[in-house]
Amino acid sequence: MSIETYTVTGMTCDHCSSSVSAEVRAVAGVTAVDVDLATGTVTVTSEQPVSTDKISGAVAEAGYTPAS
């Protein structure tokens, strides 16, 4: 199991959280997503490590900016 936390800018509400969660959860291998609006973080649990590019792409697809 792999757990990684990413910083995402622009998330401010439950809709933001839902959008990011849905897109990241659709990435192959991801088993859980936890969005913390207060800290602007997304914690991703997966079976094996997932590339940062895939997670960043999913966050961008949801309309938000993954921090560098």
CHARMM-style PDB file with segment names, atoms N, HN, CA, C and O in Angstrom:
ATOM      1  N   MET     1       0.845  -1.167   0.000  1.00  0.00      PROA
ATOM      2  CA  MET     1       0.000   0.000   0.000  1.00  0.00      PROA
ATOM      3  C   MET     1       0.898   1.241   0.000  1.00  0.00      PROA
ATOM      4  O   MET     1       1.969   1.250   0.606  1.00  0.00      PROA
ATOM      5  N   SER     2       0.440   2.278  -0.689  1.00  0.00      PROA
ATOM      6  HN  SER     2      -0.431   2.270  -1.181  1.00  0.00      PROA
ATOM      7  CA  SER     2       1.162   3.536  -0.784  1.00  0.00      PROA
ATOM      8  C   SER     2       0.226   4.672  -0.399  1.00  0.00      PROA
ATOM      9  O   SER     2      -0.928   4.704  -0.826  1.00  0.00      PROA
ATOM     10  N   ILE     3       0.724   5.604   0.409  1.00  0.00      PROA
ATOM     11  HN  ILE     3       1.662   5.578   0.756  1.00  0.00      PROA
ATOM     12  CA  ILE     3      -0.059   6.784   0.795  1.00  0.00      PROA
ATOM     13  C   ILE     3       0.792   8.013   0.508  1.00  0.00      PROA
ATOM     14  O   ILE     3       1.905   8.144   1.016  1.00  0.00      PROA
ATOM     15  N   GLU     4       0.253   8.913  -0.315  1.00  0.00      PROA
ATOM     16  HN  GLU     4      -0.652   8.806  -0.728  1.00  0.00      PROA
ATOM     17  CA  GLU     4       0.951  10.154  -0.679  1.00  0.00      PROA
ATOM     18  C   GLU     4       0.008  11.329  -0.466  1.00  0.00      PROA
ATOM     19  O   GLU     4      -1.202  11.206  -0.660  1.00  0.00      PROA
ATOM     20  N   THR     5       0.564  12.467  -0.067  1.00  0.00      PROA
ATOM     21  HN  THR     5       1.547  12.567   0.090  1.00  0.00      PROA
ATOM     22  CA  THR     5      -0.234  13.673   0.125  1.00  0.00      PROA
ATOM     23  C   THR     5       0.259  14.747  -0.832  1.00  0.00      PROA
ATOM     24  O   THR     5       1.461  14.972  -0.976  1.00  0.00      PROA
ATOM     25  N   TYR     6      -0.697  15.408  -1.485  1.00  0.00      PROA
ATOM     26  HN  TYR     6      -1.673  15.226  -1.368  1.00  0.00      PROA
ATOM     27  CA  TYR     6      -0.409  16.440  -2.479  1.00  0.00      PROA
ATOM     28  C   TYR     6      -1.084  17.736  -2.055  1.00  0.00      PROA
ATOM     29  O   TYR     6      -2.154  17.714  -1.448  1.00  0.00      PROA
ATOM     30  N   THR     7      -0.462  18.857  -2.373  1.00  0.00      PROA
ATOM     31  HN  THR     7       0.408  18.875  -2.867  1.00  0.00      PROA
ATOM     32  CA  THR     7      -1.058  20.163  -2.119  1.00  0.00      PROA
ATOM     33  C   THR     7      -1.757  20.625  -3.392  1.00  0.00      PROA
ATOM     34  O   THR     7      -1.201  20.547  -4.488  1.00  0.00      PROA
ATOM     35  N   VAL     8      -2.993  21.110  -3.225  1.00  0.00      PROA
ATOM     36  HN  VAL     8      -3.444  21.173  -2.335  1.00  0.00      PROA
ATOM     37  CA  VAL     8      -3.799  21.560  -4.361  1.00  0.00      PROA
ATOM     38  C   VAL     8      -4.336  22.950  -4.036  1.00  0.00      PROA
ATOM     39  O   VAL     8      -4.885  23.170  -2.956  1.00  0.00      PROA
ATOM     40  N   THR     9      -4.179  23.885  -4.969  1.00  0.00      PROA
ATOM     41  HN  THR     9      -3.734  23.706  -5.846  1.00  0.00      PROA
ATOM     42  CA  THR     9      -4.686  25.236  -4.738  1.00  0.00      PROA
ATOM     43  C   THR     9      -6.023  25.428  -5.440  1.00  0.00      PROA
ATOM     44  O   THR     9      -6.299  24.811  -6.469  1.00  0.00      PROA
ATOM     45  N   GLY    10      -6.841  26.292  -4.867  1.00  0.00      PROA
ATOM     46  HN  GLY    10      -6.617  26.793  -4.032  1.00  0.00      PROA
ATOM     47  CA  GLY    10      -8.105  26.657  -5.485  1.00  0.00      PROA
ATOM     48  C   GLY    10      -9.324  25.939  -4.938  1.00  0.00      PROA
ATOM     49  O   GLY    10     -10.446  26.280  -5.314  1.00  0.00      PROA
ATOM     50  N   MET    11      -9.147  24.952  -4.061  1.00  0.00      PROA
ATOM     51  HN  MET    11      -8.236  24.675  -3.755  1.00  0.00      PROA
ATOM     52  CA  MET    11     -10.293  24.228  -3.508  1.00  0.00      PROA
ATOM     53  C   MET    11     -10.863  25.017  -2.333  1.00  0.00      PROA
ATOM     54  O   MET    11     -10.137  25.368  -1.403  1.00  0.00      PROA
ATOM     55  N   THR    12     -12.176  25.295  -2.379  1.00  0.00      PROA
ATOM     56  HN  THR    12     -12.766  25.009  -3.135  1.00  0.00      PROA
ATOM     57  CA  THR    12     -12.778  26.101  -1.318  1.00  0.00      PROA
ATOM     58  C   THR    12     -14.088  25.552  -0.762  1.00  0.00      PROA
ATOM     59  O   THR    12     -14.585  26.062   0.242  1.00  0.00      PROA
ATOM     60  N   CYS    13     -14.661  24.516  -1.399  1.00  0.00      PROA
ATOM     61  HN  CYS    13     -14.257  24.103  -2.214  1.00  0.00      PROA
ATOM     62  CA  CYS    13     -15.982  24.068  -0.970  1.00  0.00      PROA
ATOM     63  C   CYS    13     -16.161  22.560  -1.174  1.00  0.00      PROA
ATOM     64  O   CYS    13     -15.268  21.883  -1.684  1.00  0.00      PROA
ATOM     65  N   ASP    14     -17.320  22.050  -0.770  1.00  0.00      PROA
ATOM     66  HN  ASP    14     -18.044  22.600  -0.355  1.00  0.00      PROA
ATOM     67  CA  ASP    14     -17.609  20.621  -0.916  1.00  0.00      PROA
ATOM     68  C   ASP    14     -17.634  20.199  -2.381  1.00  0.00      PROA
ATOM     69  O   ASP    14     -17.236  19.082  -2.710  1.00  0.00      PROA
ATOM     70  N   HSD    15     -18.095  21.078  -3.258  1.00  0.00      PROA
ATOM     71  HN  HSD    15     -18.418  21.986  -2.990  1.00  0.00      PROA
ATOM     72  CA  HSD    15     -18.103  20.750  -4.691  1.00  0.00      PROA
ATOM     73  C   HSD    15     -16.671  20.541  -5.172  1.00  0.00      PROA
ATOM     74  O   HSD    15     -16.398  19.615  -5.934  1.00  0.00      PROA
ATOM     75  N   CYS    16     -15.763  21.398  -4.729  1.00  0.00      PROA
ATOM     76  HN  CYS    16     -15.985  22.151  -4.110  1.00  0.00      PROA
ATOM     77  CA  CYS    16     -14.345  21.256  -5.084  1.00  0.00      PROA
ATOM     78  C   CYS    16     -13.833  19.894  -4.631  1.00  0.00      PROA
ATOM     79  O   CYS    16     -13.191  19.169  -5.390  1.00  0.00      PROA
ATOM     80  N   SER    17     -14.126  19.571  -3.401  1.00  0.00      PROA
ATOM     81  HN  SER    17     -14.648  20.160  -2.784  1.00  0.00      PROA
ATOM     82  CA  SER    17     -13.690  18.305  -2.825  1.00  0.00      PROA
ATOM     83  C   SER    17     -14.230  17.119  -3.621  1.00  0.00      PROA
ATOM     84  O   SER    17     -13.497  16.175  -3.914  1.00  0.00      PROA
ATOM     85  N   SER    18     -15.503  17.173  -3.964  1.00  0.00      PROA
ATOM     86  HN  SER    18     -16.098  17.940  -3.726  1.00  0.00      PROA
ATOM     87  CA  SER    18     -16.128  16.091  -4.722  1.00  0.00      PROA
ATOM     88  C   SER    18     -15.521  15.940  -6.113  1.00  0.00      PROA
ATOM     89  O   SER    18     -15.276  14.824  -6.573  1.00  0.00      PROA
ATOM     90  N   SER    19     -15.283  17.047  -6.766  1.00  0.00      PROA
ATOM     91  HN  SER    19     -15.482  17.953  -6.392  1.00  0.00      PROA
ATOM     92  CA  SER    19     -14.711  17.018  -8.120  1.00  0.00      PROA
ATOM     93  C   SER    19     -13.313  16.412  -8.122  1.00  0.00      PROA
ATOM     94  O   SER    19     -13.005  15.540  -8.935  1.00  0.00      PROA
ATOM     95  N   VAL    20     -12.471  16.882  -7.202  1.00  0.00      PROA
ATOM     96  HN  VAL    20     -12.721  17.590  -6.542  1.00  0.00      PROA
ATOM     97  CA  VAL    20     -11.103  16.371  -7.121  1.00  0.00      PROA
ATOM     98  C   VAL    20     -11.118  14.896  -6.734  1.00  0.00      PROA
ATOM     99  O   VAL    20     -10.390  14.092  -7.316  1.00  0.00      PROA
ATOM    100  N   SER    21     -11.935  14.542  -5.765  1.00  0.00      PROA
ATOM    101  HN  SER    21     -12.527  15.195  -5.292  1.00  0.00      PROA
ATOM    102  CA  SER    21     -12.014  13.143  -5.332  1.00  0.00      PROA
ATOM    103  C   SER    21     -12.410  12.226  -6.473  1.00  0.00      PROA
ATOM    104  O   SER    21     -11.805  11.170  -6.659  1.00  0.00      PROA
ATOM    105  N   ALA    22     -13.413  12.611  -7.235  1.00  0.00      PROA
ATOM    106  HN  ALA    22     -13.905  13.469  -7.085  1.00  0.00      PROA
ATOM    107  CA  ALA    22     -13.890  11.773  -8.336  1.00  0.00      PROA
ATOM    108  C   ALA    22     -12.822  11.575  -9.396  1.00  0.00      PROA
ATOM    109  O   ALA    22     -12.626  10.457  -9.872  1.00  0.00      PROA
ATOM    110  N   GLU    23     -12.133  12.633  -9.770  1.00  0.00      PROA
ATOM    111  HN  GLU    23     -12.292  13.541  -9.383  1.00  0.00      PROA
ATOM    112  CA  GLU    23     -11.099  12.527 -10.812  1.00  0.00      PROA
ATOM    113  C   GLU    23      -9.903  11.698 -10.339  1.00  0.00      PROA
ATOM    114  O   GLU    23      -9.391  10.862 -11.083  1.00  0.00      PROA
ATOM    115  N   VAL    24      -9.464  11.929  -9.109  1.00  0.00      PROA
ATOM    116  HN  VAL    24      -9.880  12.608  -8.504  1.00  0.00      PROA
ATOM    117  CA  VAL    24      -8.305  11.191  -8.599  1.00  0.00      PROA
ATOM    118  C   VAL    24      -8.664   9.730  -8.374  1.00  0.00      PROA
ATOM    119  O   VAL    24      -7.850   8.846  -8.642  1.00  0.00      PROA
ATOM    120  N   ARG    25      -9.869   9.467  -7.887  1.00  0.00      PROA
ATOM    121  HN  ARG    25     -10.530  10.185  -7.669  1.00  0.00      PROA
ATOM    122  CA  ARG    25     -10.310   8.088  -7.656  1.00  0.00      PROA
ATOM    123  C   ARG    25     -10.357   7.290  -8.961  1.00  0.00      PROA
ATOM    124  O   ARG    25     -10.241   6.064  -8.941  1.00  0.00      PROA
ATOM    125  N   ALA    26     -10.526   7.973 -10.087  1.00  0.00      PROA
ATOM    126  HN  ALA    26     -10.621   8.968 -10.103  1.00  0.00      PROA
ATOM    127  CA  ALA    26     -10.599   7.301 -11.386  1.00  0.00      PROA
ATOM    128  C   ALA    26      -9.220   6.859 -11.898  1.00  0.00      PROA
ATOM    129  O   ALA    26      -9.138   6.108 -12.870  1.00  0.00      PROA
ATOM    130  N   VAL    27      -8.144   7.317 -11.258  1.00  0.00      PROA
ATOM    131  HN  VAL    27      -8.211   7.928 -10.469  1.00  0.00      PROA
ATOM    132  CA  VAL    27      -6.794   6.909 -11.661  1.00  0.00      PROA
ATOM    133  C   VAL    27      -6.594   5.444 -11.288  1.00  0.00      PROA
ATOM    134  O   VAL    27      -6.897   5.039 -10.165  1.00  0.00      PROA
ATOM    135  N   ALA    28      -6.089   4.659 -12.216  1.00  0.00      PROA
ATOM    136  HN  ALA    28      -5.842   4.987 -13.127  1.00  0.00      PROA
ATOM    137  CA  ALA    28      -5.880   3.229 -11.989  1.00  0.00      PROA
ATOM    138  C   ALA    28      -5.006   2.985 -10.763  1.00  0.00      PROA
ATOM    139  O   ALA    28      -3.938   3.579 -10.617  1.00  0.00      PROA
ATOM    140  N   GLY    29      -5.475   2.104  -9.889  1.00  0.00      PROA
ATOM    141  HN  GLY    29      -6.343   1.621 -10.007  1.00  0.00      PROA
ATOM    142  CA  GLY    29      -4.719   1.732  -8.698  1.00  0.00      PROA
ATOM    143  C   GLY    29      -5.081   2.500  -7.451  1.00  0.00      PROA
ATOM    144  O   GLY    29      -4.763   2.059  -6.347  1.00  0.00      PROA
ATOM    145  N   VAL    30      -5.747   3.652  -7.594  1.00  0.00      PROA
ATOM    146  HN  VAL    30      -6.005   4.011  -8.491  1.00  0.00      PROA
ATOM    147  CA  VAL    30      -6.127   4.460  -6.429  1.00  0.00      PROA
ATOM    148  C   VAL    30      -7.275   3.770  -5.706  1.00  0.00      PROA
ATOM    149  O   VAL    30      -8.279   3.410  -6.320  1.00  0.00      PROA
ATOM    150  N   THR    31      -7.121   3.590  -4.402  1.00  0.00      PROA
ATOM    151  HN  THR    31      -6.306   3.882  -3.904  1.00  0.00      PROA
ATOM    152  CA  THR    31      -8.150   2.908  -3.620  1.00  0.00      PROA
ATOM    153  C   THR    31      -8.916   3.850  -2.696  1.00  0.00      PROA
ATOM    154  O   THR    31     -10.031   3.532  -2.282  1.00  0.00      PROA
ATOM    155  N   ALA    32      -8.330   5.015  -2.362  1.00  0.00      PROA
ATOM    156  HN  ALA    32      -7.424   5.274  -2.699  1.00  0.00      PROA
ATOM    157  CA  ALA    32      -9.018   5.980  -1.496  1.00  0.00      PROA
ATOM    158  C   ALA    32      -8.446   7.371  -1.715  1.00  0.00      PROA
ATOM    159  O   ALA    32      -7.269   7.538  -2.035  1.00  0.00      PROA
ATOM    160  N   VAL    33      -9.318   8.375  -1.534  1.00  0.00      PROA
ATOM    161  HN  VAL    33     -10.274   8.239  -1.274  1.00  0.00      PROA
ATOM    162  CA  VAL    33      -8.913   9.781  -1.665  1.00  0.00      PROA
ATOM    163  C   VAL    33      -9.525  10.542  -0.501  1.00  0.00      PROA
ATOM    164  O   VAL    33     -10.716  10.410  -0.218  1.00  0.00      PROA
ATOM    165  N   ASP    34      -8.700  11.344   0.174  1.00  0.00      PROA
ATOM    166  HN  ASP    34      -7.733  11.452  -0.057  1.00  0.00      PROA
ATOM    167  CA  ASP    34      -9.193  12.179   1.269  1.00  0.00      PROA
ATOM    168  C   ASP    34      -8.777  13.615   0.984  1.00  0.00      PROA
ATOM    169  O   ASP    34      -7.587  13.925   0.915  1.00  0.00      PROA
ATOM    170  N   VAL    35      -9.768  14.490   0.820  1.00  0.00      PROA
ATOM    171  HN  VAL    35     -10.734  14.239   0.876  1.00  0.00      PROA
ATOM    172  CA  VAL    35      -9.504  15.903   0.545  1.00  0.00      PROA
ATOM    173  C   VAL    35      -9.715  16.690   1.833  1.00  0.00      PROA
ATOM    174  O   VAL    35     -10.758  16.570   2.476  1.00  0.00      PROA
ATOM    175  N   ASP    36      -8.727  17.491   2.206  1.00  0.00      PROA
ATOM    176  HN  ASP    36      -7.880  17.588   1.684  1.00  0.00      PROA
ATOM    177  CA  ASP    36      -8.820  18.352   3.377  1.00  0.00      PROA
ATOM    178  C   ASP    36      -8.824  19.801   2.888  1.00  0.00      PROA
ATOM    179  O   ASP    36      -7.778  20.349   2.541  1.00  0.00      PROA
ATOM    180  N   LEU    37     -10.000  20.411   2.863  1.00  0.00      PROA
ATOM    181  HN  LEU    37     -10.850  19.966   3.145  1.00  0.00      PROA
ATOM    182  CA  LEU    37     -10.127  21.780   2.366  1.00  0.00      PROA
ATOM    183  C   LEU    37      -9.363  22.778   3.233  1.00  0.00      PROA
ATOM    184  O   LEU    37      -8.803  23.743   2.713  1.00  0.00      PROA
ATOM    185  N   ALA    38      -9.336  22.560   4.526  1.00  0.00      PROA
ATOM    186  HN  ALA    38      -9.791  21.776   4.948  1.00  0.00      PROA
ATOM    187  CA  ALA    38      -8.676  23.501   5.441  1.00  0.00      PROA
ATOM    188  C   ALA    38      -7.185  23.620   5.151  1.00  0.00      PROA
ATOM    189  O   ALA    38      -6.616  24.706   5.256  1.00  0.00      PROA
ATOM    190  N   THR    39      -6.553  22.511   4.786  1.00  0.00      PROA
ATOM    191  HN  THR    39      -7.016  21.628   4.700  1.00  0.00      PROA
ATOM    192  CA  THR    39      -5.111  22.544   4.534  1.00  0.00      PROA
ATOM    193  C   THR    39      -4.777  22.560   3.049  1.00  0.00      PROA
ATOM    194  O   THR    39      -3.622  22.760   2.672  1.00  0.00      PROA
ATOM    195  N   GLY    40      -5.789  22.349   2.199  1.00  0.00      PROA
ATOM    196  HN  GLY    40      -6.727  22.186   2.505  1.00  0.00      PROA
ATOM    197  CA  GLY    40      -5.559  22.315   0.760  1.00  0.00      PROA
ATOM    198  C   GLY    40      -4.768  21.096   0.326  1.00  0.00      PROA
ATOM    199  O   GLY    40      -3.964  21.160  -0.604  1.00  0.00      PROA
ATOM    200  N   THR    41      -5.005  19.982   1.011  1.00  0.00      PROA
ATOM    201  HN  THR    41      -5.658  19.930   1.766  1.00  0.00      PROA
ATOM    202  CA  THR    41      -4.269  18.767   0.670  1.00  0.00      PROA
ATOM    203  C   THR    41      -5.199  17.653   0.213  1.00  0.00      PROA
ATOM    204  O   THR    41      -6.374  17.591   0.574  1.00  0.00      PROA
ATOM    205  N   VAL    42      -4.618  16.777  -0.596  1.00  0.00      PROA
ATOM    206  HN  VAL    42      -3.663  16.827  -0.889  1.00  0.00      PROA
ATOM    207  CA  VAL    42      -5.315  15.582  -1.071  1.00  0.00      PROA
ATOM    208  C   VAL    42      -4.421  14.393  -0.728  1.00  0.00      PROA
ATOM    209  O   VAL    42      -3.282  14.313  -1.189  1.00  0.00      PROA
ATOM    210  N   THR    43      -4.935  13.481   0.073  1.00  0.00      PROA
ATOM    211  HN  THR    43      -5.860  13.546   0.447  1.00  0.00      PROA
ATOM    212  CA  THR    43      -4.189  12.285   0.440  1.00  0.00      PROA
ATOM    213  C   THR    43      -4.723  11.129  -0.386  1.00  0.00      PROA
ATOM    214  O   THR    43      -5.919  10.839  -0.387  1.00  0.00      PROA
ATOM    215  N   VAL    44      -3.800  10.469  -1.095  1.00  0.00      PROA
ATOM    216  HN  VAL    44      -2.828  10.705  -1.095  1.00  0.00      PROA
ATOM    217  CA  VAL    44      -4.162   9.397  -2.027  1.00  0.00      PROA
ATOM    218  C   VAL    44      -3.586   8.078  -1.518  1.00  0.00      PROA
ATOM    219  O   VAL    44      -2.389   7.965  -1.257  1.00  0.00      PROA
ATOM    220  N   THR    45      -4.456   7.096  -1.383  1.00  0.00      PROA
ATOM    221  HN  THR    45      -5.429   7.188  -1.595  1.00  0.00      PROA
ATOM    222  CA  THR    45      -4.041   5.746  -1.017  1.00  0.00      PROA
ATOM    223  C   THR    45      -4.175   4.886  -2.260  1.00  0.00      PROA
ATOM    224  O   THR    45      -5.181   4.946  -2.966  1.00  0.00      PROA
ATOM    225  N   SER    46      -3.148   4.082  -2.522  1.00  0.00      PROA
ATOM    226  HN  SER    46      -2.330   4.033  -1.949  1.00  0.00      PROA
ATOM    227  CA  SER    46      -3.168   3.230  -3.715  1.00  0.00      PROA
ATOM    228  C   SER    46      -2.513   1.892  -3.414  1.00  0.00      PROA
ATOM    229  O   SER    46      -1.788   1.735  -2.433  1.00  0.00      PROA
ATOM    230  N   GLU    47      -2.793   0.929  -4.294  1.00  0.00      PROA
ATOM    231  HN  GLU    47      -3.383   1.056  -5.091  1.00  0.00      PROA
ATOM    232  CA  GLU    47      -2.232  -0.408  -4.140  1.00  0.00      PROA
ATOM    233  C   GLU    47      -0.718  -0.369  -4.294  1.00  0.00      PROA
ATOM    234  O   GLU    47       0.008  -0.985  -3.514  1.00  0.00      PROA
ATOM    235  N   GLN    48      -0.252   0.348  -5.291  1.00  0.00      PROA
ATOM    236  HN  GLN    48      -0.843   0.849  -5.924  1.00  0.00      PROA
ATOM    237  CA  GLN    48       1.165   0.545  -5.587  1.00  0.00      PROA
ATOM    238  C   GLN    48       1.363   2.055  -5.772  1.00  0.00      PROA
ATOM    239  O   GLN    48       0.389   2.774  -5.994  1.00  0.00      PROA
ATOM    240  N   PRO    49       2.595   2.542  -5.687  1.00  0.00      PROA
ATOM    241  CA  PRO    49       2.805   3.972  -5.940  1.00  0.00      PROA
ATOM    242  C   PRO    49       2.265   4.384  -7.318  1.00  0.00      PROA
ATOM    243  O   PRO    49       2.453   3.683  -8.313  1.00  0.00      PROA
ATOM    244  N   VAL    50       1.597   5.531  -7.343  1.00  0.00      PROA
ATOM    245  HN  VAL    50       1.445   6.100  -6.535  1.00  0.00      PROA
ATOM    246  CA  VAL    50       1.054   6.093  -8.582  1.00  0.00      PROA
ATOM    247  C   VAL    50       1.887   7.328  -8.907  1.00  0.00      PROA
ATOM    248  O   VAL    50       2.236   8.094  -8.009  1.00  0.00      PROA
ATOM    249  N   SER    51       2.207   7.526 -10.187  1.00  0.00      PROA
ATOM    250  HN  SER    51       1.923   6.904 -10.917  1.00  0.00      PROA
ATOM    251  CA  SER    51       3.059   8.656 -10.554  1.00  0.00      PROA
ATOM    252  C   SER    51       2.393   9.990 -10.215  1.00  0.00      PROA
ATOM    253  O   SER    51       1.178  10.152 -10.325  1.00  0.00      PROA
ATOM    254  N   THR    52       3.221  10.924  -9.805  1.00  0.00      PROA
ATOM    255  HN  THR    52       4.209  10.793  -9.715  1.00  0.00      PROA
ATOM    256  CA  THR    52       2.754  12.267  -9.485  1.00  0.00      PROA
ATOM    257  C   THR    52       2.086  12.898 -10.704  1.00  0.00      PROA
ATOM    258  O   THR    52       1.113  13.641 -10.568  1.00  0.00      PROA
ATOM    259  N   ASP    53       2.607  12.602 -11.896  1.00  0.00      PROA
ATOM    260  HN  ASP    53       3.397  11.998 -12.007  1.00  0.00      PROA
ATOM    261  CA  ASP    53       2.022  13.157 -13.121  1.00  0.00      PROA
ATOM    262  C   ASP    53       0.575  12.717 -13.295  1.00  0.00      PROA
ATOM    263  O   ASP    53      -0.263  13.513 -13.717  1.00  0.00      PROA
ATOM    264  N   LYS    54       0.270  11.473 -12.980  1.00  0.00      PROA
ATOM    265  HN  LYS    54       0.951  10.826 -12.637  1.00  0.00      PROA
ATOM    266  CA  LYS    54      -1.112  10.979 -13.116  1.00  0.00      PROA
ATOM    267  C   LYS    54      -2.035  11.673 -12.131  1.00  0.00      PROA
ATOM    268  O   LYS    54      -3.151  12.054 -12.484  1.00  0.00      PROA
ATOM    269  N   ILE    55      -1.571  11.839 -10.887  1.00  0.00      PROA
ATOM    270  HN  ILE    55      -0.665  11.529 -10.601  1.00  0.00      PROA
ATOM    271  CA  ILE    55      -2.402  12.513  -9.888  1.00  0.00      PROA
ATOM    272  C   ILE    55      -2.564  13.984 -10.254  1.00  0.00      PROA
ATOM    273  O   ILE    55      -3.668  14.523 -10.171  1.00  0.00      PROA
ATOM    274  N   SER    56      -1.483  14.635 -10.657  1.00  0.00      PROA
ATOM    275  HN  SER    56      -0.586  14.198 -10.724  1.00  0.00      PROA
ATOM    276  CA  SER    56      -1.551  16.044 -11.057  1.00  0.00      PROA
ATOM    277  C   SER    56      -2.485  16.229 -12.242  1.00  0.00      PROA
ATOM    278  O   SER    56      -3.235  17.203 -12.299  1.00  0.00      PROA
ATOM    279  N   GLY    57      -2.443  15.303 -13.181  1.00  0.00      PROA
ATOM    280  HN  GLY    57      -1.833  14.512 -13.134  1.00  0.00      PROA
ATOM    281  CA  GLY    57      -3.336  15.366 -14.335  1.00  0.00      PROA
ATOM    282  C   GLY    57      -4.797  15.246 -13.935  1.00  0.00      PROA
ATOM    283  O   GLY    57      -5.657  15.939 -14.479  1.00  0.00      PROA
ATOM    284  N   ALA    58      -5.072  14.368 -12.990  1.00  0.00      PROA
ATOM    285  HN  ALA    58      -4.373  13.805 -12.548  1.00  0.00      PROA
ATOM    286  CA  ALA    58      -6.448  14.200 -12.513  1.00  0.00      PROA
ATOM    287  C   ALA    58      -6.931  15.450 -11.791  1.00  0.00      PROA
ATOM    288  O   ALA    58      -8.075  15.871 -11.965  1.00  0.00      PROA
ATOM    289  N   VAL    59      -6.059  16.042 -10.983  1.00  0.00      PROA
ATOM    290  HN  VAL    59      -5.130  15.700 -10.841  1.00  0.00      PROA
ATOM    291  CA  VAL    59      -6.413  17.281 -10.270  1.00  0.00      PROA
ATOM    292  C   VAL    59      -6.686  18.395 -11.277  1.00  0.00      PROA
ATOM    293  O   VAL    59      -7.656  19.138 -11.133  1.00  0.00      PROA
ATOM    294  N   ALA    60      -5.845  18.511 -12.284  1.00  0.00      PROA
ATOM    295  HN  ALA    60      -5.056  17.908 -12.401  1.00  0.00      PROA
ATOM    296  CA  ALA    60      -6.031  19.529 -13.323  1.00  0.00      PROA
ATOM    297  C   ALA    60      -7.321  19.286 -14.099  1.00  0.00      PROA
ATOM    298  O   ALA    60      -8.029  20.231 -14.446  1.00  0.00      PROA
ATOM    299  N   GLU    61      -7.622  18.024 -14.367  1.00  0.00      PROA
ATOM    300  HN  GLU    61      -7.046  17.256 -14.085  1.00  0.00      PROA
ATOM    301  CA  GLU    61      -8.863  17.670 -15.084  1.00  0.00      PROA
ATOM    302  C   GLU    61     -10.087  18.120 -14.288  1.00  0.00      PROA
ATOM    303  O   GLU    61     -11.116  18.469 -14.867  1.00  0.00      PROA
ATOM    304  N   ALA    62      -9.972  18.111 -12.959  1.00  0.00      PROA
ATOM    305  HN  ALA    62      -9.136  17.829 -12.489  1.00  0.00      PROA
ATOM    306  CA  ALA    62     -11.068  18.556 -12.105  1.00  0.00      PROA
ATOM    307  C   ALA    62     -11.163  20.087 -12.061  1.00  0.00      PROA
ATOM    308  O   ALA    62     -12.136  20.641 -11.549  1.00  0.00      PROA
ATOM    309  N   GLY    63     -10.138  20.764 -12.608  1.00  0.00      PROA
ATOM    310  HN  GLY    63      -9.348  20.314 -13.024  1.00  0.00      PROA
ATOM    311  CA  GLY    63     -10.180  22.220 -12.674  1.00  0.00      PROA
ATOM    312  C   GLY    63      -9.382  22.936 -11.593  1.00  0.00      PROA
ATOM    313  O   GLY    63      -9.581  24.127 -11.350  1.00  0.00      PROA
ATOM    314  N   TYR    64      -8.479  22.206 -10.946  1.00  0.00      PROA
ATOM    315  HN  TYR    64      -8.317  21.239 -11.143  1.00  0.00      PROA
ATOM    316  CA  TYR    64      -7.699  22.804  -9.853  1.00  0.00      PROA
ATOM    317  C   TYR    64      -6.205  22.687 -10.153  1.00  0.00      PROA
ATOM    318  O   TYR    64      -5.791  21.971 -11.064  1.00  0.00      PROA
ATOM    319  N   THR    65      -5.418  23.401  -9.372  1.00  0.00      PROA
ATOM    320  HN  THR    65      -5.755  23.983  -8.631  1.00  0.00      PROA
ATOM    321  CA  THR    65      -3.986  23.472  -9.646  1.00  0.00      PROA
ATOM    322  C   THR    65      -3.192  22.686  -8.623  1.00  0.00      PROA
ATOM    323  O   THR    65      -3.195  23.011  -7.436  1.00  0.00      PROA
ATOM    324  N   PRO    66      -2.507  21.642  -9.093  1.00  0.00      PROA
ATOM    325  CA  PRO    66      -1.620  20.926  -8.169  1.00  0.00      PROA
ATOM    326  C   PRO    66      -0.388  21.788  -7.913  1.00  0.00      PROA
ATOM    327  O   PRO    66       0.195  22.333  -8.851  1.00  0.00      PROA
ATOM    328  N   ALA    67       0.010  21.914  -6.649  1.00  0.00      PROA
ATOM    329  HN  ALA    67      -0.464  21.471  -5.888  1.00  0.00      PROA
ATOM    330  CA  ALA    67       1.184  22.717  -6.316  1.00  0.00      PROA
ATOM    331  C   ALA    67       2.446  21.979  -6.734  1.00  0.00      PROA
ATOM    332  O   ALA    67       2.483  20.748  -6.736  1.00  0.00      PROA
ATOM    333  N   SER    68       3.461  22.720  -7.081  1.00  0.00      PROA
ATOM    334  HN  SER    68       3.431  23.720  -7.080  1.00  0.00      PROA
ATOM    335  CA  SER    68       4.727  22.112  -7.488  1.00  0.00      PROA
ATOM    336  C   SER    68       5.547  21.747  -6.277  1.00  0.00      PROA
ATOM    337  OT1 SER    68       6.651  21.220  -6.415  1.00  0.00      PROA
TER     338      SER     68
END
